[in-house]
Amino acid sequence: MYKYDRYDQAIVDARVDEFRDQTKRRLAGQLTDDQFKPLRLKNGLYLQLHAYMLRVAIPYGTLDSRQMRMLGHIARKYDRGYGHFTTRQNIQYNWIKLEQAPDILADLATVEMHAIQTSGESIRNVSSDQYAGAAADEIADPRPWAELIRQATTFHPEFSYLPRKFKIAVTAADEDRAAIRLHDIGLKLVKNAAGELGFEVYIGGGMGRTPFVAPLIRPFLPVDNLFSYCEAALRVWNRWARRDNIHKQRIKILVHDLGAEEFTRQVEEEWQAILVNKSDVPRAEFDRIAAYFVPPPFETGLSDEVDRTDPDFAVWLDQNVHAHKAPGYGIVNISLKPIGGIPGDASAEQIDLMADLAERYSFDELRVTHAQNIVLPHVRKADLHAVWQALDAAGLANANLDLISDIIACPGLDYCSLANARSIPIAQKIGTRLAGKQRDLGELKLKISGCINACGHHHAGHIGILGVDKKGTENYQLLLGGSGAEDASLGRITGPGFDEDGIVDAVEKVTDVYLGIREEGERFLDTYRRVGLNPFKEALYG
């Protein structure tokens, strides 16, 4: 994984000193709340319902045990003993005291971490495939490119005062585990007929008030032109973005209004104007960064056989362990979705345990997933049972990856000042109600947002739930048919919303319909796409 050089460390240390001074002035009354707000947002600090919330960047979801233990330390010392892993592969803390925020940033800086550009109108944490560098189906590790983008866009003057936040994801496999088509820019590493490496470029995706699946803007961009092409796209957006209307400021609105063809024409024209060299990616710099992502020293000659005599272990093995590119290894998914628990939360003790397991069994590496789980990317199959036993003792061995209880949920009205409804209790009730039949249901991705901002990715759920305010009462809309994968699609609202108990009943009815009409081998999403909305709507509304 990437390690800071002296420039990285100097930047982060300087930012900590600046923010400490800004915080002192705010606490002394020398800065008003309005003056302080843009300063704290640039450092990942939000003011929510009950306290400040700090969001910490985990670039492309990769961290080591030393950094993971620091996250546990912060949870224990500055919060209430836990952290919440997010859909942006970050972690956030919900009970931060303003006077302690600079100390947290200083602690993070000692382990090459920060909270820069995790909020505000900037390019946010660059995300990627949580299996990068381990997956058998990728053509290259996408993380060096994600790191290049991170370095190039941090404090870049062209990208410092954007119309709205901007999100980029990079992947390198046909199976899209990073939801690239629901990003402002999605990049997929591909090879052309000549075997050259390049990117498919998708621009204009996103969720929120007006969701869009990003169109393919360029089918092949040479990797050496990554920076100039992204800059051209942002220049076009900066030129025409609706800065007068917060609801129309995202690049997805511009792409939709202009149309993909005209937007592409303008980007290509701008690109040619700034393309002065055949390559704008410094090859020496790429090679320097890529050296941090060489595969670990995998053992050879390992057996792929695993003792499956323990039935509980066998179920976990089948559900939560993914194929690895190296023989004798597996990719372990640690579920942060216990039945009846809060999706994405982990206690300080659990965080420490995961750090210990990474150090002992996974070449000192962990990943945060956009589904709010944790990955140990490189575990010998001979060690899988020992890892499972340790996770089971800590309440982290729930075998539910991609099942209906593996719910994505935002913090909702329990914490967020923007939310209209609670997400956490709905997730808890649905997970508890349907736990007994989740294996029969198979792959079924359920996602919940507490407001239209869609932090819970409800548009991309096979089943999505959106909490809204209906005349002062929490109400929940039900959506079906969304996907954030390579078959990206947006869910459709079924009809009138439901109250808290009603939405749980509604989800159960939908799953019952599916079980009654599915054909052999069909996932829920396959069945929905085959039969459409009507059979489900009839069961819900009569």
C-alpha positions in Angstrom: 0.0 0.0 0.0 1.0 3.6 -0.6 3.4 5.3 2.0 3.7 9.0 2.5 6.8 10.7 1.2 8.0 13.9 2.9 5.8 16.1 0.8 2.7 14.1 1.8 3.6 14.3 5.4 4.4 18.0 5.2 1.0 18.8 3.6 -0.9 16.9 6.2 1.0 18.3 9.2 0.6 21.8 7.8 -3.2 21.3 7.5 -3.4 20.1 11.1 -1.6 23.2 12.3 -3.9 25.4 10.2 -7.0 23.8 11.5 -5.8 23.9 15.1 -5.5 27.7 14.8 -8.9 28.0 13.0 -10.5 26.0 15.8 -9.0 28.1 18.5 -10.3 31.2 16.9 -13.8 29.7 16.5 -13.8 28.7 20.2 -12.6 32.2 21.2 -15.4 33.8 19.2 -13.1 35.4 16.7 -14.7 33.4 13.9 -18.5 33.2 13.4 -20.1 29.8 12.7 -20.7 30.9 9.1 -17.0 31.8 8.7 -15.8 28.6 10.3 -18.1 26.3 8.4 -16.2 26.1 5.1 -12.9 25.6 7.1 -14.2 22.7 9.1 -15.9 21.1 6.1 -12.6 21.1 4.2 -11.3 19.0 7.1 -14.2 16.5 7.2 -16.0 18.0 10.2 -19.8 18.3 10.1 -22.2 19.6 12.7 -25.0 17.1 13.0 -28.0 16.7 15.3 -26.3 15.9 18.6 -22.6 16.7 18.1 -19.9 17.2 15.5 -19.2 14.3 13.1 -15.7 13.7 11.7 -15.2 11.8 8.5 -11.8 10.3 8.0 -10.4 9.5 4.5 -9.4 6.0 3.6 -8.2 6.4 0.0 -9.5 3.5 -2.2 -10.4 1.7 1.1 -6.9 0.4 1.8 -5.2 0.6 5.2 -2.8 -1.4 7.4 -3.0 -2.6 11.0 -1.3 0.4 12.4 -3.8 2.7 10.8 -6.7 0.5 11.8 -5.6 0.5 15.4 -5.5 4.3 15.2 -9.1 4.2 14.2 -9.9 2.1 17.2 -7.9 4.5 19.4 -9.9 7.5 18.2 -13.2 5.6 18.8 -12.1 4.8 22.3 -10.6 8.2 23.3 -12.7 10.8 21.4 -16.0 9.1 20.6 -18.3 6.6 22.3 -16.3 3.5 21.6 -17.2 2.8 18.0 -16.8 4.1 14.4 -19.2 3.9 11.4 -17.7 2.7 8.1 -19.3 4.4 5.1 -20.3 3.8 1.5 -17.3 6.0 0.4 -14.9 3.5 2.0 -14.3 6.0 4.8 -15.0 5.9 8.6 -16.9 8.6 10.5 -17.3 9.3 14.2 -20.6 10.8 15.4 -19.8 12.2 18.9 -16.8 14.5 18.4 -16.1 17.6 20.6 -14.9 20.6 18.6 -12.1 21.4 20.9 -10.7 17.8 20.4 -11.0 17.7 16.6 -7.4 19.1 15.9 -6.0 16.5 18.3 -7.7 13.8 16.3 -6.3 15.1 13.1 -2.8 15.2 14.7 -3.2 11.6 15.8 -4.2 10.6 12.3 -1.2 12.4 10.8 1.1 10.1 12.8 -0.1 7.1 10.8 -0.4 8.8 7.4 -4.1 9.5 7.5 -6.2 12.7 7.3 -9.7 14.0 6.8 -8.9 16.3 3.9 -11.6 16.6 1.2 -14.0 14.2 2.8 -16.6 16.9 2.7 -17.3 20.3 1.0 -17.3 21.1 -2.7 -14.2 19.1 -3.6 -13.1 15.9 -5.2 -13.9 13.4 -2.4 -12.1 10.2 -1.4 -11.3 8.3 -4.5 -12.8 4.8 -4.2 -12.0 1.5 -5.9 -12.7 -2.2 -5.9 -12.2 -3.7 -2.4 -10.6 -6.8 -4.0 -8.1 -4.8 -5.9 -4.7 -6.5 -6.2 -6.2 -9.8 -5.0 -9.1 -10.5 -7.4 -8.7 -13.2 -10.0 -10.8 -11.3 -12.5 -9.0 -8.0 -12.7 -6.6 -7.1 -15.6 -4.4 -4.9 -13.4 -4.4 -3.4 -9.9 -6.4 -0.1 -10.2 -5.1 1.4 -6.9 -1.9 3.0 -8.4 -4.2 4.9 -10.7 -6.5 5.8 -7.8 -3.5 7.1 -5.8 -2.3 9.1 -8.8 -5.8 10.8 -9.0 -5.7 11.4 -5.3 -2.4 13.2 -5.5 -3.2 15.1 -8.6 -6.5 16.5 -7.4 -5.6 17.3 -3.8 -5.4 21.1 -3.6 -5.4 21.3 -7.4 -6.5 24.9 -8.2 -8.8 23.8 -11.0 -10.7 21.5 -8.5 -10.6 23.6 -5.3 -13.8 25.5 -5.8 -16.1 23.2 -7.6 -19.9 23.8 -8.0 -20.6 20.7 -5.9 -18.9 17.6 -4.5 -17.3 15.3 -7.1 -16.8 11.6 -6.8 -14.4 9.3 -8.8 -14.2 5.5 -8.7 -11.7 3.2 -10.4 -11.9 -0.5 -11.1 -10.3 -3.1 -13.3 -12.7 -6.1 -13.5 -15.8 -6.9 -15.5 -17.7 -7.4 -12.2 -18.2 -3.9 -11.0 -17.7 -3.9 -7.2 -17.1 -0.1 -7.1 -20.4 1.1 -8.6 -18.5 3.2 -11.2 -21.6 4.1 -13.2 -23.1 5.8 -10.2 -20.2 8.2 -9.9 -19.4 11.6 -11.4 -16.5 9.9 -13.2 -16.2 6.2 -13.3 -13.0 4.6 -14.7 -12.6 1.0 -15.8 -9.2 -0.3 -16.8 -9.5 -2.2 -20.1 -7.2 -3.4 -22.9 -7.7 -2.6 -26.5 -7.2 -5.0 -29.5 -3.5 -4.2 -29.4 -3.2 -5.2 -25.8 -2.7 -1.6 -24.6 -4.0 -0.5 -21.2 -6.6 2.2 -21.1 -9.8 3.3 -19.5 -13.5 3.2 -20.3 -14.7 6.6 -19.1 -18.2 7.0 -17.7 -19.3 10.5 -16.7 -22.5 11.9 -15.2 -23.7 9.2 -12.8 -25.0 9.8 -9.3 -27.9 9.3 -6.9 -29.6 11.9 -4.7 -32.6 14.0 -5.8 -32.1 13.3 -9.5 -30.4 9.9 -10.0 -28.6 9.0 -13.2 -26.6 6.0 -14.5 -23.5 7.5 -16.2 -23.2 7.1 -19.9 -20.0 5.8 -21.6 -18.3 9.0 -22.7 -15.1 7.4 -24.1 -14.7 3.7 -24.8 -10.9 3.8 -24.7 -8.7 6.5 -23.1 -4.9 5.7 -23.1 -3.7 5.6 -19.5 -1.1 8.2 -20.2 -3.9 10.8 -20.9 -5.8 10.2 -17.7 -5.1 13.6 -16.1 -5.8 15.8 -19.1 -9.0 14.1 -19.9 -10.4 14.3 -16.4 -9.3 18.0 -16.3 -11.1 18.6 -19.6 -14.3 17.1 -18.2 -14.2 19.2 -15.1 -13.4 22.3 -17.1 -16.6 21.8 -19.2 -18.5 21.3 -16.0 -17.0 24.3 -14.3 -17.9 26.4 -17.4 -21.6 25.5 -17.5 -22.6 24.2 -14.1 -25.7 25.7 -12.5 -24.1 27.5 -9.5 -27.3 29.4 -9.0 -29.3 26.2 -8.0 -27.9 23.7 -5.5 -30.2 21.0 -6.9 -28.8 21.3 -10.4 -25.1 21.8 -9.7 -23.8 18.2 -10.1 -22.1 17.2 -13.3 -24.9 14.6 -13.9 -27.3 17.4 -14.5 -25.1 19.0 -17.1 -24.6 15.7 -18.9 -28.3 15.1 -18.9 -29.2 18.6 -20.1 -26.6 18.8 -22.8 -27.0 15.1 -23.8 -24.1 12.6 -23.7 -23.2 13.3 -27.3 -22.9 17.1 -26.9 -21.1 16.8 -23.6 -18.6 14.3 -25.1 -18.0 16.7 -28.0 -17.2 19.6 -25.7 -14.9 17.4 -23.5 -13.1 16.1 -26.5 -12.7 19.7 -27.8 -11.4 20.9 -24.5 -9.1 17.9 -24.2 -7.4 18.6 -27.5 -6.9 22.3 -26.4 -5.0 21.3 -23.3 -3.3 18.1 -24.7 0.2 19.4 -25.4 2.1 16.1 -25.0 1.4 12.5 -25.9 1.6 11.7 -22.2 0.5 13.8 -19.2 1.0 11.1 -16.6 4.6 11.2 -15.4 5.8 7.7 -15.9 8.5 7.9 -13.2 5.9 9.0 -10.7 3.5 6.2 -11.7 6.3 3.7 -11.3 7.2 5.1 -7.9 3.6 4.8 -6.7 3.0 1.4 -8.4 6.0 0.0 -6.5 4.0 0.3 -3.3 1.3 -2.0 -4.8 3.4 -4.9 -5.8 1.8 -8.2 -4.7 2.9 -9.5 -1.3 5.2 -12.5 -1.2 2.6 -15.3 -1.6 3.7 -18.8 -0.7 3.7 -21.2 -3.6 2.6 -24.8 -3.6 -0.3 -24.3 -1.1 -3.3 -26.5 -1.2 -6.7 -25.2 -2.1 -8.4 -27.8 0.1 -10.2 -26.6 3.3 -11.6 -28.8 6.0 -15.3 -28.2 5.9 -16.4 -30.5 8.7 -17.6 -27.7 10.9 -21.0 -26.8 9.3 -21.1 -23.2 10.6 -17.6 -22.6 9.2 -18.6 -24.2 5.9 -21.6 -21.8 5.5 -19.3 -18.8 6.3 -16.7 -20.1 3.9 -19.2 -20.3 1.0 -20.8 -17.0 1.7 -18.0 -14.7 2.8 -14.8 -15.9 1.2 -14.1 -14.8 -2.4 -11.8 -16.4 -4.9 -8.2 -15.1 -4.9 -5.8 -14.9 -7.8 -3.1 -16.8 -5.9 -3.6 -20.5 -5.4 -4.1 -21.5 -1.7 -5.4 -18.0 -0.7 -8.8 -16.5 -0.2 -10.3 -13.1 0.2 -12.2 -12.8 3.5 -15.2 -10.5 3.9 -15.9 -9.5 7.5 -19.6 -8.6 7.9 -20.4 -5.5 9.9 -24.1 -6.4 9.7 -25.0 -8.6 12.7 -28.6 -9.6 12.7 -30.4 -6.7 14.6 -27.3 -4.6 14.6 -26.4 -1.2 13.1 -25.0 -1.6 9.6 -21.4 -0.4 9.3 -20.7 0.1 13.0 -17.7 -1.5 14.7 -16.6 -1.2 18.3 -13.0 -0.1 19.2 -12.4 -3.7 20.3 -13.6 -5.1 17.0 -11.5 -2.7 15.1 -8.4 -3.7 17.1 -9.2 -7.4 16.5 -9.5 -6.8 12.7 -6.1 -5.1 12.8 -4.6 -8.0 14.7 -6.0 -10.5 12.2 -4.7 -8.4 9.2 -1.2 -8.3 10.7 -1.1 -12.0 11.5 -3.0 -13.5 8.5 -3.3 -10.9 5.6 0.1 -9.4 5.0 -0.9 -6.5 7.3 -3.6 -5.2 4.9 -7.3 -4.4 5.2 -9.9 -2.9 2.9 -13.1 -1.0 3.6 -15.9 -1.8 1.2 -18.6 0.5 -0.3 -21.1 -1.9 1.3 -19.8 -1.0 4.7 -17.9 -4.2 5.4 -14.2 -5.0 5.9 -12.0 -7.2 3.8 -8.8 -9.2 4.6 -7.6 -9.5 1.1 -4.8 -12.1 1.3 -5.5 -15.0 3.7 -4.1 -18.5 3.3 -6.8 -21.1 3.0 -5.0 -23.0 5.8 -5.7 -20.1 8.1 -9.4 -19.5 7.2 -10.7 -21.6 10.1 -8.6 -19.8 12.7 -9.7 -16.4 11.3 -13.3 -17.5 11.4 -13.0 -18.6 15.0 -11.5 -15.3 16.0 -14.2 -13.4 14.2 -17.0 -15.5 15.6 -15.8 -14.9 19.1 -16.0 -11.1 18.4 -19.5 -11.2 16.8 -18.0 -10.6 13.3 -18.6 -13.9 11.6 -22.1 -13.4 10.3 -22.3 -15.3 7.0 -24.5 -12.9 5.1 -22.4 -11.2 2.4 -24.8 -10.0 -0.4 -27.8 -11.4 1.4 -30.8 -9.4 2.5 -29.4 -8.7 6.0 -26.2 -7.3 4.5 -27.9 -4.0 4.4 -26.4 -0.7 3.4 -27.9 2.1 5.6 -27.0 5.7 6.3 -27.1 7.0 9.9 -30.5 8.7 9.2 -32.4 10.8 11.6 -30.7 9.2 14.6 -27.7 11.4 13.8 -28.0 13.4 10.6 -29.4 16.9 10.5 -30.4 16.5 6.8 -32.4 13.3 7.3 -36.2 13.1 7.2 -36.5 9.6 8.7 -34.6 7.0 10.6 -32.7 4.3 8.7 -31.1 2.3 11.5 -34.3 0.9 13.1 -35.7 -0.1 9.7 -32.5 -2.0 8.9 -32.5 -3.7 12.3 -36.2 -4.8 12.0 -35.8 -6.1 8.4 -32.6 -8.0 9.2 -34.3 -9.6 12.2 -37.6 -10.4 10.4 -36.0 -12.0 7.3 -32.9 -13.6 8.8 -34.4 -17.1 8.8 -35.0 -17.2 5.1 -32.2 -15.1 3.8 -30.2 -18.1 2.4 -33.3 -19.2 0.5 -33.6 -15.7 -1.0 -30.0 -15.7 -2.2 -28.3 -12.6 -3.5 -30.6 -9.7 -2.6 -29.1 -6.3 -1.9 -31.2 -4.0 0.3 -30.3 -0.3 0.7 -31.8 2.3 2.9 -31.5 6.1 2.9 -33.0 8.5 5.5 -33.4 11.3 2.9 -33.3 12.2 -0.7 -29.5 12.7 -0.6 -29.2 8.9 -0.9 -26.2 8.3 1.3 -27.6 4.8 1.7 -27.7 4.2 -2.1 -31.4 3.3 -2.1 -31.6 3.9 -5.9 -29.1 1.1 -6.4 -30.7 -1.5 -4.2 -32.4 -4.6 -5.6 -34.8 -3.4 -2.9 -34.4 0.2 -1.9 -36.0 2.2 0.8 -36.2 6.0 1.0 -37.3 7.7 4.2 -39.3 10.9 3.6 -41.3 13.4 5.8 -45.0 13.1 5.2 -46.7 15.9 7.1 -44.4 15.6 10.1 -44.5 11.8 10.1 -41.7 9.4 9.0 -42.8 7.6 5.8 -40.9 5.1 3.7 -41.0 4.7 -0.1 -40.2 1.3 -1.5 -38.1 0.9 -4.7 -37.4 -2.2 -6.7 -35.0 -3.1 -9.5 -31.9 -1.0 -8.8 -28.3 -2.2 -9.2 -24.9 -0.6 -8.7 -23.0 -3.4 -10.4 -21.9 -3.7 -14.0 -25.7 -4.1 -14.9 -26.3 -0.7 -13.3 -29.9 0.4 -13.1 -32.1 2.7 -11.0 -34.9 1.3 -8.8 -38.6 2.3 -9.4 -40.9 3.4 -6.7 -43.7 0.9 -6.2 -46.4 3.3 -5.0 -47.5 5.1 -1.9 -45.2 4.8 1.1 -45.4 2.9 4.4 -45.0 3.6 8.1 -42.2 2.0 10.1 -43.9 -1.3 10.6 -45.6 -1.2 7.2 -42.3 -1.0 5.3 -41.0 -4.1 7.1 -44.2 -6.0 6.1 -43.9 -4.7 2.6 -40.3 -6.0 2.2 -41.4 -9.4 3.4 -44.3 -9.4 0.9 -42.0 -8.6 -1.9 -39.6 -11.4 -1.0 -42.6 -13.8 -0.7 -43.7 -12.9 -4.3 -40.2 -13.5 -5.5 -40.0 -16.9 -3.9 -43.3 -17.8 -5.5 -42.4 -16.8 -9.1 -38.7 -17.2 -9.5 -37.3 -19.6 -12.1 -34.4 -21.9 -11.5 -31.1 -20.0 -10.8 -32.7 -16.5 -10.8 -31.6 -13.9 -8.4 -34.3 -11.4 -7.1 -33.0 -8.8 -9.6 -33.3 -11.3 -12.5 -36.9 -12.2 -11.6 -37.8 -8.5 -11.2 -36.4 -7.7 -14.7 -38.2 -10.7 -16.2 -41.7 -10.0 -14.7 -41.6 -6.3 -14.1 -43.1 -4.3 -11.2 -46.8 -5.4 -11.5 -46.7 -8.7 -9.6 -45.0 -7.0 -6.6 -47.2 -4.0 -6.8 -50.4 -6.2 -6.8 -49.2 -8.0 -3.6 -48.4 -4.7 -1.9 -51.5 -2.6 -2.7 -54.1 -5.1 -3.9 
